[in-house]
Amino acid sequence: MKSGHIYVVQMCSGIHPEENLKQLAALLSQQTLKQPALVCLPESWLAFCQTPQQTLAQAQSNDDWIRQIQQLCRDFNIWLAAGTIALTDGQGRYYAASLLFNNEGVEVARYNKIHLFDADVADSAGQYRESTLTRPGDDIVTVDSPFGRLGLSVCYDLRFPGLYQAMREQGAEILLVPSAFTTVTGAAHWKPLLQARAIETQCYVVAAAQVGEHENGRQTYGHSLVVSPWGVCLGEAPAQVGVIHARLDLTDLHAIRQKMPVAAHNRFKSDFYE
Ligand SMILES: O=C(O)CNC(=O)[C@H](CS)NC(=O)CCC(=O)C(=O)O
């Protein structure tokens, strides 16, 4: 039965990729990484920019950063769920892309954030309009790994349970939710949403978060979380930069699914109306 070690890196990313990569390497160096290791990073960890135009410029020039990230996977012998990185669509916009690399630095999956955060929030930023230059993705992504079958999602996606049900139907066992939640919505919704997704799908949920006051003027909630398929929090980060570790064991997951087979009982599957 598959199992492994998950390391969730909570970052306070700034505008400059070089500094963010240094922050990541320093945090990983402080860990004794048990194998096999899956390292999960938050949304926009490589560059948390000030404007969509800055993010677009970043998206058009990050080939070299990606090569450095691939090298980091080999140096630390880790699988890396690389949060999100802005990647150009070649037509003047960018995707919020979540790339998964194996321990040889090979890209094994890519998910483009489907739901974009266009919302008004009672915080110092006030307005979020992610769709300004971001192109939304269309495809649901699940992929096998030494840890189990991973389902990829990003931040605001968390509010749309249909996506997670679809990943469950594709066999997902571990759902990844790299995020940069606002402090206001995070305090109100973050933990219950993550626990609900874990309980409904009977999956592990792993959510790496941005935290603190950022160079771009934004504030984020932190509280990175690992939730078991029973809804129990196996690890929760405080509101500061750092790494949390959890051991995932799919034996428990399959026991939970066997005792309460909600996926088989579900009458609202995607083929319900066919
Ligand atoms: O803009 C960037 O560089 C990084 N992207 C983000 O910070 C995104 C879009 S603005 N944030 C969210 O999705 C927060 C969702 C949230 O807070 C909620 O659902 O309550």
The ligand as an SDF file (V2000), in Angstrom:
LIG
                    3D

 20 19  0  0  0  0  0  0  0  0999 V2000
   -2.4580   37.0580   -7.6700 O   0  0  0  0  0  0  0  0  0  0  0  0
   -1.5220   36.2690   -7.4490 C   0  0  0  0  0  0  0  0  0  0  0  0
   -0.3270   36.4390   -7.7660 O   0  0  0  0  0  0  0  0  0  0  0  0
   -1.8330   35.0030   -6.7380 C   0  0  0  0  0  0  0  0  0  0  0  0
   -3.1780   34.6630   -6.7720 N   0  0  0  0  0  0  0  0  0  0  0  0
   -4.0080   34.8730   -5.7580 C   0  0  0  0  0  0  0  0  0  0  0  0
   -3.6520   35.4440   -4.7430 O   0  0  0  0  0  0  0  0  0  0  0  0
   -5.4180   34.3820   -5.9520 C   0  0  0  0  0  0  0  0  0  0  0  0
   -6.1170   35.2190   -6.9840 C   0  0  0  0  0  0  0  0  0  0  0  0
   -6.1650   36.9400   -6.6050 S   0  0  0  0  0  0  0  0  0  0  0  0
   -6.1040   34.3930   -4.6920 N   0  0  0  0  0  0  0  0  0  0  0  0
   -7.1500   33.6250   -4.4380 C   0  0  0  0  0  0  0  0  0  0  0  0
   -7.6090   32.8060   -5.2400 O   0  0  0  0  0  0  0  0  0  0  0  0
   -7.7210   33.8120   -3.0330 C   0  0  0  0  0  0  0  0  0  0  0  0
   -9.0290   33.1000   -2.8090 C   0  0  0  0  0  0  0  0  0  0  0  0
   -9.5770   33.4500   -1.4820 C   0  0  0  0  0  0  0  0  0  0  0  0
   -8.9910   34.1260   -0.6590 O   0  0  0  0  0  0  0  0  0  0  0  0
  -10.9300   32.9620   -1.1540 C   0  0  0  0  0  0  0  0  0  0  0  0
  -11.5090   32.1310   -1.8910 O   0  0  0  0  0  0  0  0  0  0  0  0
  -11.4590   33.4080   -0.1220 O   0  0  0  0  0  0  0  0  0  0  0  0
  1  2  2  0
  2  3  1  0
  2  4  1  0
  4  5  1  0
  5  6  1  0
  6  7  2  0
  6  8  1  0
  8  9  1  0
  8 11  1  0
  9 10  1  0
 11 12  1  0
 12 13  2  0
 12 14  1  0
 14 15  1  0
 15 16  1  0
 16 17  2  0
 16 18  1  0
 18 19  2  0
 18 20  1  0
M  END
$$$$
